[in-house]
Amino acid sequence: MNFGELIKNLRIAKQLTLRQFCAEAGVDPSNWSKVERGVNPPPGDEPTLKTIAGILGLTGEPRQRFFDQAALARSELPADIASDERVLAALPTFFRSVRGAELDEAKLREFVADIRALHSSDVKAHKR
């Protein structure tokens, strides 16, 4: 599901019309309709996205997925990923793996080990 479909489904689940939602979010209904249809990318500014997440009642993992999908719909990496130099250093390996270049068993295992190490480091850093 793309960002436009996600946001439209969430809005409808909250029983908000497009105009009601836009009035609460402070966005133009014509432009927002284009976001929901995938014609325009979602807003890139964090305050607007936080307002929208609040209107939709998003918390925890669904809220993070919302922010991630908004970034990806703009062809951007999520901000927390883009600011983590360890993750950025591992991305070229990921891209090669996804594209199928050099995707032998040893390289795949190395990639998985690298990702696990990154995840383990993040868990330890958050516990401090």
Helices and strands as residue ranges (DSSP letters): H 3-13, H 18-25, H 29-36, H 46-55, H 60-73, H 79-82, H 85-99, H 105-127
